Amino acid sequence: MDQRWNRLIVGVALLGLAFGGWSLWTNLDELRTRSRSQEEIAKACGGLVDPEKVLSLHGGTLRAQAPDDADDRITAPVTGPERCVVYRVTGKDKLFGLFQLSIRPKPNERYAHLVGNSVTAPFENEIREGTDNPVRDADIPMEHPLGDGRLGSYTQGRVTMKAVCDAPGDGKLTSVSATALASYDPDTVTAEERRTLAALAREAAQKAAAQLDCSAQLARPPKNLDPPNRRLGAATAADGTCAWYARFLHGADRGRLPDRFLSAPTSARAWTESCLLALSTDELRRIWPELNPWLHRDFELEPFLRHLPWWMQTESFFGDEATAVTAEGVIDQTPLKPGTAGEVGGANVWWASSTCQGQPALHTLTVAYPYDRTVRARLSAVFRAYVVDVTARRGCADVKFPSASAFKEAPEVKEPPRDSGRSRTPSAR
């Protein structure tokens, strides 16, 4: 009995040593893997972010890898607009999106804000085969301000922090923005991960600003970063950055104008703001019979119901964000200059300008094609209602508005002045 018991004890001891050794080896291997991942992140992102915070995204990641492409790696010190990309690596050595960091100094025309119905496409990714409501949700929410907006903005899986230089000179750097993006399904990004993205963006903005000789101090972002909404609501109840539209409809017949909206909270210091308006499929069916005969001749209703929703969007850009705004049409791009106003027909964009607290501001209206042809007579009043509202809210002066001729009805043509992808049976972009 004693001999059997001794053998059992020895056997258990040997198993314990074996298991302990394996456990120790596993822990050491994980530590080495994590250390290599941290080094890879630090090198790829130019030392601008805490690698441990990056690895905490997506519920926690052990292995991370960055591409060799120079366009996806940040050189240290930062010299201009740059970005880094980090992937998470699974046990099967497959790469999946994890994190991206973008650095944008201002002024910088290389990365202008793009407006125009050929680039905005707010519902493109939400369109699915067989859907009966393509304007129920937008691809992404409107940018929500961080606090009063002066720090930057955020969406579900992206946070932008802006470091404003204390004493910029003529032609010199005015600000440095850093955008931290979780490059996986934004709907799965948790509140804690948004806070991590905000911390990463703040750290990167401060470090990049210092490297670019931009003296700036960034306050800490608010802790409460509620997930922005992507679901459109009834236009008569529009609030936030779309509240002006509900007031406009209160005193006017809506007719063919949008009946759905998506907004963001207004803020006194936001660098950008936006309001998305759309026509529901029920409303499109309602107005379709009364539309101009050329529309019936050159288009069919069904593609618009499923693939090409009718929408319009207002946007405003303030301070140095207003110095680089471009309307992108089917063929070319048109820079929109502060202190001017007008129309870019090829992009279906109208713009106004103003001066807010001594800084330039641009205000734009983009309308999907061919929706613009059906509501052209109302666009001047709609745009004016928005510009009057936003300039009053922000204490702006010197407002310049497009001339009346910019909103005149376009002459009827036999074929719409667009590429073949938008004729007769338009397909999803």
C-alpha positions as CSV (number, residue, x, y, z in Angstrom):
1,M,0.0,0.0,0.0
2,D,2.8,2.4,1.0
3,Q,4.7,1.6,-2.3
4,R,1.6,2.3,-4.4
5,W,1.0,5.5,-2.6
6,N,4.5,6.7,-3.1
7,R,4.3,5.9,-6.8
8,L,1.1,8.0,-7.0
9,I,2.7,10.9,-5.2
10,V,5.7,10.8,-7.5
11,G,3.5,10.6,-10.6
12,V,1.4,13.6,-9.5
13,A,4.6,15.5,-8.8
14,L,6.0,14.8,-12.3
15,L,2.7,15.8,-13.9
16,G,2.8,19.0,-11.9
17,L,6.3,19.8,-13.0
18,A,5.4,19.1,-16.6
19,F,2.2,21.2,-16.5
20,G,4.0,24.0,-14.6
21,G,6.8,23.9,-17.1
22,W,4.3,24.1,-20.0
23,S,2.4,26.9,-18.3
24,L,5.6,28.8,-17.7
25,W,6.7,28.3,-21.4
26,T,3.3,29.5,-22.6
27,N,3.4,32.6,-20.4
28,L,6.9,33.4,-21.6
29,D,5.9,32.9,-25.2
30,E,2.9,35.2,-24.8
31,L,5.1,37.9,-23.2
32,R,7.6,37.7,-26.0
33,T,4.7,37.9,-28.6
34,R,3.2,40.9,-26.8
35,S,6.6,42.6,-26.6
36,R,7.2,42.2,-30.3
37,S,3.7,43.5,-31.0
38,Q,4.4,46.6,-28.9
39,E,7.7,47.2,-30.7
40,E,5.9,46.9,-34.1
41,I,3.2,49.4,-33.1
42,A,5.7,51.9,-31.7
43,K,7.8,51.7,-34.8
44,A,4.9,51.8,-37.3
45,C,3.2,54.8,-35.6
46,G,6.4,56.8,-35.0
47,G,6.2,56.5,-31.2
48,L,3.1,58.7,-31.1
49,V,0.8,56.3,-29.3
50,D,0.9,53.9,-26.3
51,P,1.2,50.4,-27.9
52,E,-0.5,48.8,-24.9
53,K,-3.6,50.9,-25.4
54,V,-3.7,49.8,-29.1
55,L,-3.5,46.2,-28.0
56,S,-6.4,46.6,-25.7
57,L,-8.8,47.3,-28.6
58,H,-11.2,44.7,-30.0
59,G,-11.5,43.1,-26.5
60,G,-7.7,42.7,-26.3
61,T,-5.2,41.5,-28.9
62,L,-2.0,39.6,-28.4
63,R,-0.4,39.7,-31.8
64,A,-0.2,42.9,-34.0
65,Q,1.5,43.6,-37.2
66,A,2.0,46.7,-39.5
67,P,2.4,46.6,-43.3
68,D,5.7,47.4,-44.9
69,D,4.2,50.0,-47.2
70,A,5.7,53.4,-46.3
71,D,2.3,55.1,-46.8
72,D,1.0,53.1,-43.9
73,R,3.8,53.9,-41.5
74,I,4.6,57.2,-39.7
75,T,8.2,58.4,-39.8
76,A,9.6,60.0,-36.7
77,P,9.7,63.0,-36.4
78,V,6.4,63.8,-38.1
79,T,6.9,66.1,-41.1
80,G,3.4,66.3,-42.6
81,P,0.2,64.4,-43.2
82,E,0.9,60.8,-42.4
83,R,-0.8,57.7,-41.1
84,C,-0.1,54.3,-39.7
85,V,-2.1,51.0,-39.9
86,V,-2.0,48.2,-37.4
87,Y,-3.6,44.7,-38.0
88,R,-4.4,42.1,-35.4
89,V,-3.1,38.6,-36.2
90,T,-5.0,35.5,-35.4
91,G,-3.6,32.0,-34.6
92,K,-3.9,31.2,-38.2
93,D,-1.7,34.1,-39.2
94,K,-4.6,35.9,-40.8
95,L,-4.7,39.7,-40.7
96,F,-7.7,41.7,-39.6
97,G,-8.2,45.4,-39.1
98,L,-7.4,46.8,-35.6
99,F,-6.2,50.4,-35.6
100,Q,-5.3,53.4,-37.8
101,L,-3.8,56.7,-36.8
102,S,-3.9,59.7,-39.1
103,I,-2.0,63.0,-38.6
104,R,-3.2,66.1,-40.4
105,P,-1.4,69.5,-40.0
106,K,-3.2,72.6,-41.1
107,P,-3.1,74.4,-43.5
108,N,-2.9,71.5,-45.8
109,E,-4.7,71.3,-49.2
110,R,-3.5,67.7,-49.8
111,Y,-6.3,66.4,-47.6
112,A,-9.2,68.8,-48.1
113,H,-12.7,68.2,-46.8
114,L,-14.6,66.8,-49.8
115,V,-18.3,67.7,-50.5
116,G,-20.4,66.7,-53.5
117,N,-22.9,63.9,-54.2
118,S,-20.2,61.8,-56.0
119,V,-18.2,61.4,-52.7
120,T,-20.7,61.7,-49.9
121,A,-22.9,58.6,-50.5
122,P,-24.3,58.5,-47.0
123,F,-26.3,55.3,-47.5
124,E,-24.0,53.3,-49.8
125,N,-22.9,50.7,-47.3
126,E,-26.4,50.3,-45.8
127,I,-27.9,49.3,-49.1
128,R,-28.6,45.5,-49.2
129,E,-30.2,43.4,-51.9
130,G,-34.0,43.3,-51.3
131,T,-34.0,46.1,-48.7
132,D,-37.3,48.0,-48.5
133,N,-35.9,51.0,-46.6
134,P,-32.4,52.1,-47.7
135,V,-32.7,55.4,-45.8
136,R,-33.5,53.8,-42.5
137,D,-29.8,54.1,-41.3
138,A,-26.9,56.1,-42.5
139,D,-23.5,54.5,-43.1
140,I,-22.0,56.5,-40.3
141,P,-23.4,59.0,-37.8
142,M,-22.8,62.7,-38.0
143,E,-19.6,63.8,-36.2
144,H,-20.4,64.4,-32.6
145,P,-18.5,67.2,-30.8
146,L,-16.1,66.3,-27.9
147,G,-17.5,68.6,-25.2
148,D,-18.1,72.0,-26.6
149,G,-16.3,70.9,-29.8
150,R,-13.0,72.7,-29.5
151,L,-11.2,69.4,-28.7
152,G,-12.5,67.6,-31.8
153,S,-15.2,65.1,-32.6
154,Y,-16.1,61.4,-32.6
155,T,-18.3,58.8,-34.2
156,Q,-18.9,55.1,-33.1
157,G,-15.3,54.0,-33.9
158,R,-13.3,57.1,-34.6
159,V,-12.1,60.0,-32.5
160,T,-10.4,63.1,-33.8
161,M,-8.5,65.5,-31.4
162,K,-7.2,68.9,-32.6
163,A,-4.2,70.7,-31.1
164,V,-4.5,74.4,-32.0
165,C,-1.1,76.2,-32.1
166,D,-0.9,79.0,-29.5
167,A,0.8,81.6,-31.8
168,P,0.6,80.7,-35.5
169,G,2.3,83.2,-37.8
170,D,1.4,84.1,-41.4
171,G,1.6,81.0,-43.6
172,K,2.7,78.9,-40.6
173,L,1.1,75.9,-39.0
174,T,-2.3,76.7,-37.3
175,S,-3.2,73.2,-35.9
176,V,-2.4,69.5,-35.8
177,S,-5.2,66.9,-35.8
178,A,-4.9,63.3,-34.9
179,T,-7.6,60.7,-35.8
180,A,-7.6,57.4,-34.0
181,L,-9.8,54.8,-35.8
182,A,-10.8,51.3,-34.7
183,S,-10.7,49.6,-38.1
184,Y,-13.2,46.8,-37.3
185,D,-17.0,46.9,-37.2
186,P,-17.8,50.2,-35.6
187,D,-21.1,48.9,-34.2
188,T,-19.0,46.5,-31.9
189,V,-16.8,49.3,-30.5
190,T,-17.6,49.7,-26.8
191,A,-17.7,52.9,-24.7
192,E,-14.5,51.9,-23.0
193,E,-12.8,51.4,-26.4
194,R,-14.0,54.9,-27.5
195,R,-12.4,56.3,-24.4
196,T,-9.2,54.4,-25.4
197,L,-9.4,55.9,-28.9
198,A,-9.8,59.4,-27.4
199,A,-6.7,58.9,-25.2
200,L,-4.7,57.6,-28.2
201,A,-5.8,60.6,-30.4
202,R,-5.0,63.1,-27.6
203,E,-1.5,61.6,-27.1
204,A,-0.8,61.5,-30.8
205,A,-2.0,65.1,-31.4
206,Q,0.1,66.5,-28.6
207,K,3.3,64.6,-29.6
208,A,2.9,65.4,-33.3
209,A,2.2,69.1,-32.5
210,A,5.4,69.2,-30.5
211,Q,7.4,67.6,-33.3
212,L,6.0,70.2,-35.7
213,D,6.9,73.1,-33.4
214,C,3.2,73.8,-32.7
215,S,2.9,74.9,-29.1
216,A,-0.5,73.6,-27.9
217,Q,-2.2,72.2,-24.8
218,L,-5.0,69.7,-25.1
219,A,-7.5,69.2,-22.3
220,R,-8.7,65.7,-21.5
221,P,-11.7,64.5,-23.5
222,P,-15.0,63.9,-21.7
223,K,-15.4,60.5,-20.3
224,N,-19.0,60.1,-21.5
225,L,-18.8,59.3,-25.3
226,D,-22.3,57.9,-25.9
227,P,-22.6,56.0,-29.2
228,P,-23.9,58.3,-31.9
229,N,-27.1,57.4,-33.6
230,R,-27.3,56.2,-37.3
231,R,-31.1,55.8,-37.4
232,L,-33.0,58.6,-39.3
233,G,-36.0,60.2,-37.6
234,A,-39.1,62.2,-38.7
235,A,-38.1,65.6,-40.1
236,T,-40.8,67.4,-38.2
237,A,-39.0,66.4,-35.0
238,A,-35.5,67.3,-36.2
239,D,-33.2,68.5,-33.4
240,G,-29.5,69.4,-32.9
241,T,-27.8,70.4,-36.1
242,C,-31.0,69.8,-38.0
243,A,-33.4,71.7,-35.7
244,W,-33.4,74.5,-38.3
245,Y,-35.1,72.2,-40.7
246,A,-38.0,71.4,-38.4
247,R,-38.6,75.1,-37.9
248,F,-38.4,75.6,-41.7
249,L,-41.1,72.9,-42.2
250,H,-43.3,74.4,-39.5
251,G,-44.0,77.4,-41.7
252,A,-43.9,75.8,-45.1
253,D,-45.4,73.1,-47.2
254,R,-42.9,70.2,-47.4
255,G,-43.9,69.1,-50.9
256,R,-41.0,67.1,-52.3
257,L,-38.5,68.0,-49.6
258,P,-37.0,65.3,-47.3
259,D,-39.1,63.8,-44.6
260,R,-36.3,62.1,-42.6
261,F,-33.3,63.5,-40.8
262,L,-30.0,62.6,-39.0
263,S,-28.3,65.2,-36.8
264,A,-25.6,65.7,-34.1
265,P,-25.7,67.8,-31.0
266,T,-24.9,71.5,-31.7
267,S,-21.9,73.0,-30.0
268,A,-20.4,76.5,-29.7
269,R,-16.9,75.6,-30.7
270,A,-17.2,72.6,-33.1
271,W,-14.8,72.8,-36.1
272,T,-17.3,71.1,-38.3
273,E,-21.0,70.2,-38.2
274,S,-23.5,68.4,-40.5
275,C,-27.2,67.7,-41.0
276,L,-28.4,64.8,-43.2
277,L,-31.9,64.9,-44.8
278,A,-33.5,62.2,-46.9
279,L,-36.6,61.3,-48.7
280,S,-38.2,58.0,-47.5
281,T,-39.2,55.4,-50.1
282,D,-42.9,56.0,-49.3
283,E,-42.5,59.7,-50.1
284,L,-40.6,58.9,-53.2
285,R,-43.4,56.7,-54.4
286,R,-45.9,59.4,-53.6
287,I,-44.2,62.2,-55.6
288,W,-42.9,60.0,-58.5
289,P,-46.1,60.3,-60.7
290,E,-46.0,64.1,-60.6
291,L,-42.3,64.6,-61.5
292,N,-41.1,66.0,-64.8
293,P,-41.7,63.7,-67.8
294,W,-38.0,63.7,-68.6
295,L,-37.3,61.9,-65.4
296,H,-39.8,59.2,-66.2
297,R,-38.4,58.9,-69.7
298,D,-34.7,58.6,-68.6
299,F,-35.1,56.7,-65.3
300,E,-37.0,54.0,-63.6
301,L,-38.3,54.3,-60.1
302,E,-37.1,50.9,-58.7
303,P,-33.4,51.6,-58.7
304,F,-33.9,54.8,-56.7
305,L,-36.0,52.8,-54.1
306,R,-33.3,50.2,-53.7
307,H,-29.9,51.7,-54.7
308,L,-29.9,55.5,-55.1
309,P,-31.8,57.2,-52.3
310,W,-32.6,60.9,-52.6
311,W,-31.0,63.0,-50.0
312,M,-29.4,66.4,-49.2
313,Q,-26.8,67.4,-46.6
314,T,-25.7,70.7,-45.1
315,E,-22.2,71.0,-43.7
316,S,-20.2,73.8,-42.1
317,F,-16.4,74.2,-41.6
318,F,-14.9,76.8,-39.2
319,G,-11.5,78.3,-38.7
320,D,-8.6,76.6,-40.5
321,E,-11.0,73.7,-41.5
322,A,-12.6,76.2,-43.9
323,T,-9.4,76.9,-45.7
324,A,-9.4,73.5,-47.4
325,V,-12.8,72.5,-48.7
326,T,-13.3,71.0,-52.2
327,A,-16.4,70.1,-54.2
328,E,-15.8,66.9,-56.1
329,G,-17.8,66.4,-59.2
330,V,-18.0,63.5,-61.7
331,I,-15.0,65.0,-63.7
332,D,-13.1,67.5,-61.7
333,Q,-12.6,69.2,-58.3
334,T,-13.4,72.8,-57.3
335,P,-11.8,74.4,-54.3
336,L,-14.3,76.5,-52.3
337,K,-12.7,79.7,-51.0
338,P,-13.7,81.5,-47.8
339,G,-15.2,84.9,-48.5
340,T,-17.0,83.6,-51.6
341,A,-20.3,81.9,-52.5
342,G,-21.7,80.1,-55.5
343,E,-22.6,76.8,-57.1
344,V,-20.6,73.8,-58.4
345,G,-23.0,72.3,-60.8
346,G,-21.0,69.2,-61.6
347,A,-21.0,68.3,-57.9
348,N,-24.5,69.5,-57.0
349,V,-23.0,71.7,-54.3
350,W,-24.0,75.2,-53.2
351,W,-21.8,77.1,-50.8
352,A,-22.0,80.3,-48.7
353,S,-19.3,81.8,-46.4
354,S,-19.1,84.0,-43.3
355,T,-16.7,85.2,-40.6
356,C,-17.1,83.8,-37.1
357,Q,-15.2,85.3,-34.2
358,G,-12.7,86.7,-36.8
359,Q,-12.2,83.3,-38.5
360,P,-13.4,82.1,-41.9
361,A,-16.3,79.7,-42.2
362,L,-17.8,77.9,-45.2
363,H,-21.4,76.5,-45.3
364,T,-22.4,74.0,-48.0
365,L,-25.5,72.2,-49.3
366,T,-25.1,69.0,-51.3
367,V,-28.1,67.4,-53.1
368,A,-28.1,63.9,-54.7
369,Y,-28.6,63.6,-58.4
370,P,-31.3,63.7,-59.9
371,Y,-33.1,64.8,-56.7
372,D,-31.8,68.3,-57.2
373,R,-33.7,68.6,-60.5
374,T,-37.0,67.9,-58.6
375,V,-36.5,70.4,-55.7
376,R,-34.5,73.1,-57.4
377,A,-37.2,75.7,-56.8
378,R,-37.0,75.2,-53.0
379,L,-33.2,74.9,-52.5
380,S,-32.5,78.6,-52.1
381,A,-35.0,78.9,-49.2
382,V,-33.8,75.7,-47.6
383,F,-30.1,76.7,-47.8
384,R,-30.8,80.2,-46.6
385,A,-32.7,78.8,-43.6
386,Y,-29.7,76.7,-42.7
387,V,-27.1,79.5,-43.2
388,V,-29.1,82.0,-41.2
389,D,-29.4,79.5,-38.3
390,V,-25.8,78.4,-38.2
391,T,-24.4,81.9,-38.5
392,A,-26.7,83.2,-35.8
393,R,-25.8,80.3,-33.4
394,R,-22.1,80.9,-34.0
395,G,-22.2,84.7,-33.9
396,C,-21.0,85.1,-37.5
397,A,-21.0,88.2,-39.7
398,D,-20.1,89.1,-43.3
399,V,-22.4,86.3,-44.7
400,K,-22.1,85.8,-48.4
401,F,-24.9,83.8,-50.1
402,P,-25.1,82.4,-53.6
403,S,-27.0,84.6,-56.1
404,A,-30.5,83.8,-57.1
405,S,-29.3,82.6,-60.5
406,A,-27.3,79.8,-58.8
407,F,-30.7,78.1,-57.9
408,K,-32.5,78.6,-61.2
409,E,-34.1,75.5,-62.7
410,A,-31.7,73.7,-65.0
411,P,-32.9,73.6,-68.6
412,E,-34.5,70.3,-69.7
413,V,-32.1,68.0,-71.6
414,K,-32.7,64.8,-73.6
415,E,-30.0,63.0,-71.6
416,P,-29.0,63.8,-68.1
417,P,-25.6,65.4,-67.9
418,R,-24.0,62.5,-66.0
419,D,-22.1,59.4,-66.8
420,S,-23.9,56.3,-68.1
421,G,-23.8,54.7,-64.7
422,R,-26.6,57.1,-63.7
423,S,-28.8,56.9,-66.8
424,R,-32.1,54.9,-67.1
425,T,-31.3,52.1,-64.7
426,P,-28.8,53.6,-62.2
427,S,-26.8,51.0,-60.2
428,A,-25.5,51.3,-56.7
429,R,-22.2,53.2,-56.5
